[in-house]
Amino acid sequence: MMEKKTIAHSSVIMSAVMQPNQANPAGNVHGGEIMKMIDNTAFVVAQRHARTNIVTARVDELKFHFSYFSG
């Protein structure tokens, strides 16, 4: 029988410095780059939890909300 795991066993914090080639002319990071980082983070968490190879089967929905500030 496998031991029970808490969220702390599988949690991860990932960060990255976004480069100019990952941004549009307005300086915003492309949504695809954010999606890639989300998928990579989900992979690490799922692999830690399952202790086996995993794949992303489906993403049902992902919404981006933008706010523009001047000044």
The first five atom37 places (N, CA, C, CB, O) and aatype in JSON, in Angstrom:
{
  "aatype": [12, 12, 6, 11, 11, 16, 9, 0, 8, 15, 15, 19, 9, 12, 15, 0, 19, 12, 5, 14, 2, 5, 0, 2, 14, 0, 7, 2, 19, 8, 7, 7, 6, 9, 12, 11, 12, 9, 3, 2, 16, 0, 13, 19, 19, 0, 5, 1, 8, 0, 1, 16, 2, 9, 19, 16, 0, 1, 19, 3, 6, 10, 11, 13, 8, 13, 15, 18, 13, 15, 7],
  "atom_mask": [
    [1, 1, 1, 1, 1],
    [1, 1, 1, 1, 1],
    [1, 1, 1, 1, 1],
    [1, 1, 1, 1, 1],
    [1, 1, 1, 1, 1],
    [1, 1, 1, 1, 1],
    [1, 1, 1, 1, 1],
    [1, 1, 1, 1, 1],
    [1, 1, 1, 1, 1],
    [1, 1, 1, 1, 1],
    [1, 1, 1, 1, 1],
    [1, 1, 1, 1, 1],
    [1, 1, 1, 1, 1],
    [1, 1, 1, 1, 1],
    [1, 1, 1, 1, 1],
    [1, 1, 1, 1, 1],
    [1, 1, 1, 1, 1],
    [1, 1, 1, 1, 1],
    [1, 1, 1, 1, 1],
    [1, 1, 1, 1, 1],
    [1, 1, 1, 1, 1],
    [1, 1, 1, 1, 1],
    [1, 1, 1, 1, 1],
    [1, 1, 1, 1, 1],
    [1, 1, 1, 1, 1],
    [1, 1, 1, 1, 1],
    [1, 1, 1, 0, 1],
    [1, 1, 1, 1, 1],
    [1, 1, 1, 1, 1],
    [1, 1, 1, 1, 1],
    [1, 1, 1, 0, 1],
    [1, 1, 1, 0, 1],
    [1, 1, 1, 1, 1],
    [1, 1, 1, 1, 1],
    [1, 1, 1, 1, 1],
    [1, 1, 1, 1, 1],
    [1, 1, 1, 1, 1],
    [1, 1, 1, 1, 1],
    [1, 1, 1, 1, 1],
    [1, 1, 1, 1, 1],
    [1, 1, 1, 1, 1],
    [1, 1, 1, 1, 1],
    [1, 1, 1, 1, 1],
    [1, 1, 1, 1, 1],
    [1, 1, 1, 1, 1],
    [1, 1, 1, 1, 1],
    [1, 1, 1, 1, 1],
    [1, 1, 1, 1, 1],
    [1, 1, 1, 1, 1],
    [1, 1, 1, 1, 1],
    [1, 1, 1, 1, 1],
    [1, 1, 1, 1, 1],
    [1, 1, 1, 1, 1],
    [1, 1, 1, 1, 1],
    [1, 1, 1, 1, 1],
    [1, 1, 1, 1, 1],
    [1, 1, 1, 1, 1],
    [1, 1, 1, 1, 1],
    [1, 1, 1, 1, 1],
    [1, 1, 1, 1, 1],
    [1, 1, 1, 1, 1],
    [1, 1, 1, 1, 1],
    [1, 1, 1, 1, 1],
    [1, 1, 1, 1, 1],
    [1, 1, 1, 1, 1],
    [1, 1, 1, 1, 1],
    [1, 1, 1, 1, 1],
    [1, 1, 1, 1, 1],
    [1, 1, 1, 1, 1],
    [1, 1, 1, 1, 1],
    [1, 1, 1, 0, 1]
  ],
  "atom_positions": [
    [[0.84, -1.18, 0.0], [0.0, 0.0, 0.0], [0.88, 1.25, 0.0], [-0.95, 0.0, 1.22], [1.87, 1.33, 0.74]],
    [[0.51, 2.2, -0.84], [1.28, 3.44, -0.93], [0.95, 4.35, 0.24], [1.0, 4.16, -2.26], [-0.17, 4.38, 0.73]],
    [[1.96, 5.08, 0.67], [1.73, 6.02, 1.77], [0.9, 7.21, 1.27], [3.07, 6.51, 2.36], [1.0, 7.6, 0.11]],
    [[0.1, 7.77, 2.15], [-0.69, 8.94, 1.8], [0.23, 10.14, 1.69], [-1.8, 9.2, 2.83], [1.23, 10.24, 2.4]],
    [[-0.13, 11.05, 0.77], [0.68, 12.24, 0.55], [-0.13, 13.49, 0.85], [1.22, 12.28, -0.89], [-1.34, 13.54, 0.61]],
    [[0.54, 14.47, 1.37], [-0.1, 15.77, 1.57], [0.22, 16.65, 0.37], [0.38, 16.44, 2.91], [1.04, 16.29, -0.48]],
    [[-0.43, 17.78, 0.31], [-0.14, 18.73, -0.76], [1.32, 19.14, -0.73], [-1.05, 19.97, -0.65], [1.93, 19.34, -1.78]],
    [[1.88, 19.27, 0.45], [3.28, 19.69, 0.58], [4.25, 18.71, -0.09], [3.64, 19.83, 2.06], [5.34, 19.11, -0.51]],
    [[3.88, 17.43, -0.2], [4.75, 16.46, -0.86], [4.93, 16.76, -2.35], [4.2, 15.05, -0.69], [5.97, 16.46, -2.93]],
    [[3.91, 17.34, -2.95], [3.93, 17.54, -4.4], [4.02, 19.0, -4.83], [2.71, 16.94, -4.99], [4.21, 19.27, -6.01]],
    [[3.9, 19.92, -3.91], [3.86, 21.33, -4.31], [5.19, 21.82, -4.86], [3.45, 22.2, -3.12], [6.25, 21.27, -4.55]],
    [[5.12, 22.85, -5.67], [6.32, 23.42, -6.27], [6.07, 24.9, -6.53], [6.72, 22.67, -7.58], [4.94, 25.3, -6.81]],
    [[7.1, 25.68, -6.44], [7.05, 27.09, -6.84], [8.09, 27.25, -7.94], [7.33, 28.07, -5.63], [9.27, 26.97, -7.75]],
    [[7.63, 27.7, -9.09], [8.54, 27.9, -10.22], [8.48, 29.37, -10.63], [8.17, 26.97, -11.42], [7.43, 30.0, -10.55]],
    [[9.6, 29.89, -11.07], [9.65, 31.27, -11.56], [10.61, 31.33, -12.74], [10.08, 32.26, -10.43], [11.46, 30.46, -12.91]],
    [[10.45, 32.35, -13.53], [11.31, 32.52, -14.7], [11.41, 34.0, -15.03], [10.77, 31.71, -15.92], [10.46, 34.76, -14.83]],
    [[12.55, 34.39, -15.54], [12.72, 35.73, -16.06], [12.32, 35.68, -17.52], [14.19, 36.25, -15.87], [12.9, 34.95, -18.32]],
    [[11.32, 36.46, -17.87], [10.86, 36.48, -19.25], [11.78, 37.36, -20.09], [9.39, 36.98, -19.33], [12.13, 38.47, -19.69]],
    [[12.14, 36.86, -21.23], [13.06, 37.54, -22.12], [12.29, 38.36, -23.16], [13.99, 36.53, -22.81], [11.11, 38.1, -23.39]],
    [[12.94, 39.32, -23.79], [12.26, 40.15, -24.8], [11.62, 39.35, -25.93], [13.23, 41.13, -25.38], [10.59, 39.75, -26.46]],
    [[12.23, 38.24, -26.32], [11.66, 37.44, -27.4], [10.38, 36.71, -26.98], [12.69, 36.42, -27.89], [9.72, 36.1, -27.82]],
    [[10.03, 36.76, -25.7], [8.8, 36.14, -25.21], [7.68, 37.15, -25.05], [9.07, 35.44, -23.88], [6.61, 36.83, -24.52]],
    [[7.92, 38.37, -25.5], [6.95, 39.44, -25.33], [6.53, 40.02, -26.68], [7.51, 40.55, -24.45], [7.23, 39.88, -27.69]],
    [[5.37, 40.66, -26.68], [4.9, 41.35, -27.88], [5.47, 42.77, -27.88], [3.33, 41.37, -27.94], [6.14, 43.16, -26.93]],
    [[5.22, 43.55, -28.94], [5.77, 44.91, -29.0], [5.35, 45.81, -27.84], [5.35, 45.55, -30.29], [6.05, 46.77, -27.52]],
    [[4.21, 45.51, -27.19], [3.77, 46.3, -26.05], [4.49, 45.91, -24.76], [2.27, 46.16, -25.86], [4.31, 46.55, -23.73]],
    [[5.3, 44.85, -24.82], [6.05, 44.4, -23.65], [5.33, 43.37, -22.8], [0.0, 0.0, 0.0], [5.83, 43.0, -21.74]],
    [[4.16, 42.91, -23.25], [3.43, 41.88, -22.52], [3.9, 40.49, -22.93], [1.91, 42.02, -22.75], [4.13, 40.24, -24.12]],
    [[4.04, 39.61, -21.99], [4.46, 38.24, -22.29], [3.35, 37.55, -23.08], [4.79, 37.45, -20.98], [2.17, 37.68, -22.73]],
    [[3.71, 36.82, -24.12], [2.74, 36.09, -24.94], [2.01, 35.06, -24.08], [3.44, 35.4, -26.13], [2.61, 34.42, -23.22]],
    [[0.72, 34.9, -24.33], [-0.09, 33.93, -23.61], [0.43, 32.51, -23.75], [0.0, 0.0, 0.0], [0.35, 31.72, -22.81]],
    [[0.98, 32.18, -24.9], [1.53, 30.85, -25.12], [2.7, 30.54, -24.2], [0.0, 0.0, 0.0], [2.88, 29.4, -23.77]],
    [[3.48, 31.56, -23.89], [4.59, 31.39, -22.95], [4.07, 31.1, -21.54], [5.49, 32.65, -22.93], [4.63, 30.27, -20.83]],
    [[3.0, 31.79, -21.16], [2.38, 31.54, -19.85], [1.8, 30.14, -19.81], [1.28, 32.59, -19.56], [1.95, 29.43, -18.82]],
    [[1.12, 29.73, -20.9], [0.56, 28.38, -20.96], [1.65, 27.32, -20.83], [-0.21, 28.17, -22.28], [1.47, 26.32, -20.14]],
    [[2.77, 27.55, -21.49], [3.89, 26.6, -21.42], [4.4, 26.48, -19.99], [5.04, 27.05, -22.35], [4.68, 25.37, -19.52]],
    [[4.52, 27.61, -19.28], [5.0, 27.58, -17.9], [4.0, 26.86, -17.0], [5.26, 29.0, -17.39], [4.39, 26.12, -16.1]],
    [[2.71, 27.09, -17.22], [1.67, 26.4, -16.45], [1.78, 24.89, -16.68], [0.26, 26.9, -16.85], [1.71, 24.12, -15.72]],
    [[1.95, 24.48, -17.93], [2.05, 23.05, -18.25], [3.29, 22.43, -17.63], [2.07, 22.85, -19.77], [3.23, 21.32, -17.1]],
    [[4.41, 23.12, -17.68], [5.65, 22.6, -17.07], [5.5, 22.46, -15.56], [6.83, 23.52, -17.39], [5.96, 21.48, -14.98]],
    [[4.86, 23.43, -14.93], [4.64, 23.37, -13.49], [3.71, 22.22, -13.13], [4.07, 24.69, -12.98], [3.96, 21.49, -12.17]],
    [[2.64, 22.06, -13.9], [1.7, 20.94, -13.67], [2.4, 19.61, -13.83], [0.5, 21.03, -14.63], [2.12, 18.66, -13.09]],
    [[3.31, 19.52, -14.79], [4.08, 18.28, -15.0], [4.9, 17.93, -13.76], [5.0, 18.42, -16.22], [4.89, 16.78, -13.31]],
    [[5.6, 18.92, -13.22], [6.44, 18.67, -12.05], [5.59, 18.2, -10.87], [7.24, 19.94, -11.66], [5.95, 17.23, -10.19]],
    [[4.48, 18.88, -10.62], [3.6, 18.51, -9.5], [3.04, 17.11, -9.7], [2.46, 19.53, -9.36], [3.07, 16.3, -8.78]],
    [[2.53, 16.82, -10.88], [1.94, 15.51, -11.14], [2.97, 14.39, -11.06], [1.27, 15.49, -12.51], [2.68, 13.31, -10.54]],
    [[4.17, 14.64, -11.56], [5.2, 13.61, -11.5], [5.65, 13.36, -10.07], [6.4, 14.02, -12.36], [5.91, 12.22, -9.69]],
    [[5.75, 14.41, -9.27], [6.09, 14.23, -7.86], [5.02, 13.4, -7.14], [6.26, 15.6, -7.16], [5.32, 12.55, -6.31]],
    [[3.77, 13.67, -7.48], [2.67, 12.99, -6.83], [2.56, 11.53, -7.27], [1.36, 13.71, -7.1], [2.43, 10.63, -6.44]],
    [[2.63, 11.31, -8.58], [2.41, 9.96, -9.12], [3.68, 9.11, -9.16], [1.85, 10.05, -10.51], [3.61, 7.88, -9.23]],
    [[4.83, 9.76, -9.1], [6.12, 9.07, -9.2], [6.22, 8.2, -10.45], [6.34, 8.2, -7.97], [6.74, 7.09, -10.42]],
    [[5.72, 8.74, -11.55], [5.78, 8.05, -12.84], [5.7, 9.1, -13.94], [4.64, 6.99, -12.97], [5.44, 10.27, -13.67]],
    [[5.9, 8.7, -15.17], [5.79, 9.63, -16.28], [4.33, 10.02, -16.48], [6.36, 9.0, -17.57], [3.43, 9.19, -16.35]],
    [[4.1, 11.27, -16.79], [2.76, 11.78, -17.0], [2.74, 12.67, -18.23], [2.25, 12.54, -15.75], [3.79, 13.13, -18.69]],
    [[1.56, 12.92, -18.76], [1.38, 13.85, -19.87], [0.14, 14.69, -19.61], [1.27, 13.08, -21.24], [-0.76, 14.28, -18.88]],
    [[0.1, 15.86, -20.21], [-1.1, 16.68, -20.15], [-2.06, 16.14, -21.2], [-0.79, 18.2, -20.39], [-1.75, 16.16, -22.39]],
    [[-3.2, 15.67, -20.78], [-4.18, 15.12, -21.71], [-5.08, 16.21, -22.26], [-5.02, 14.05, -21.03], [-5.51, 16.14, -23.41]],
    [[-5.37, 17.23, -21.44], [-6.34, 18.21, -21.89], [-6.3, 19.45, -20.99], [-7.76, 17.59, -21.9], [-6.07, 19.36, -19.79]],
    [[-6.52, 20.58, -21.6], [-6.74, 21.82, -20.88], [-8.12, 22.29, -21.32], [-5.61, 22.92, -21.17], [-8.33, 22.59, -22.49]],
    [[-9.05, 22.36, -20.4], [-10.42, 22.7, -20.74], [-10.59, 24.18, -21.06], [-11.35, 22.32, -19.62], [-11.29, 24.54, -22.01]],
    [[-9.97, 25.03, -20.28], [-10.15, 26.47, -20.49], [-9.05, 27.24, -19.79], [-11.53, 26.92, -19.98], [-8.58, 26.86, -18.71]],
    [[-8.64, 28.32, -20.42], [-7.66, 29.21, -19.84], [-8.01, 30.62, -20.29], [-6.2, 28.82, -20.25], [-8.04, 30.89, -21.49]],
    [[-8.28, 31.5, -19.36], [-8.66, 32.87, -19.69], [-7.61, 33.84, -19.19], [-10.04, 33.21, -19.09], [-7.11, 33.72, -18.08]],
    [[-7.28, 34.8, -20.04], [-6.36, 35.86, -19.67], [-7.16, 37.15, -19.56], [-5.2, 35.99, -20.71], [-7.94, 37.48, -20.45]],
    [[-6.96, 37.86, -18.47], [-7.6, 39.16, -18.25], [-6.51, 40.21, -18.17], [-8.48, 39.17, -16.96], [-5.59, 40.1, -17.36]],
    [[-6.6, 41.21, -19.01], [-5.57, 42.22, -19.08], [-6.06, 43.52, -18.48], [-5.12, 42.43, -20.5], [-7.22, 43.89, -18.66]],
    [[-5.2, 44.19, -17.8], [-5.46, 45.53, -17.29], [-4.37, 46.44, -17.82], [-5.51, 45.56, -15.74], [-3.19, 46.09, -17.81]],
    [[-4.77, 47.6, -18.28], [-3.8, 48.55, -18.8], [-3.76, 49.75, -17.89], [-4.14, 48.96, -20.25], [-4.79, 50.35, -17.57]],
    [[-2.57, 50.1, -17.48], [-2.38, 51.25, -16.61], [-1.53, 52.28, -17.35], [-1.7, 50.82, -15.26], [-0.57, 51.93, -18.03]],
    [[-1.88, 53.52, -17.21], [-1.06, 54.57, -17.82], [-0.38, 55.35, -16.71], [-1.91, 55.52, -18.74], [-0.91, 55.5, -15.6]],
    [[0.78, 55.84, -17.02], [1.46, 56.68, -16.04], [2.69, 56.13, -15.59], [0.0, 0.0, 0.0], [3.37, 56.73, -14.76]]
  ]
}
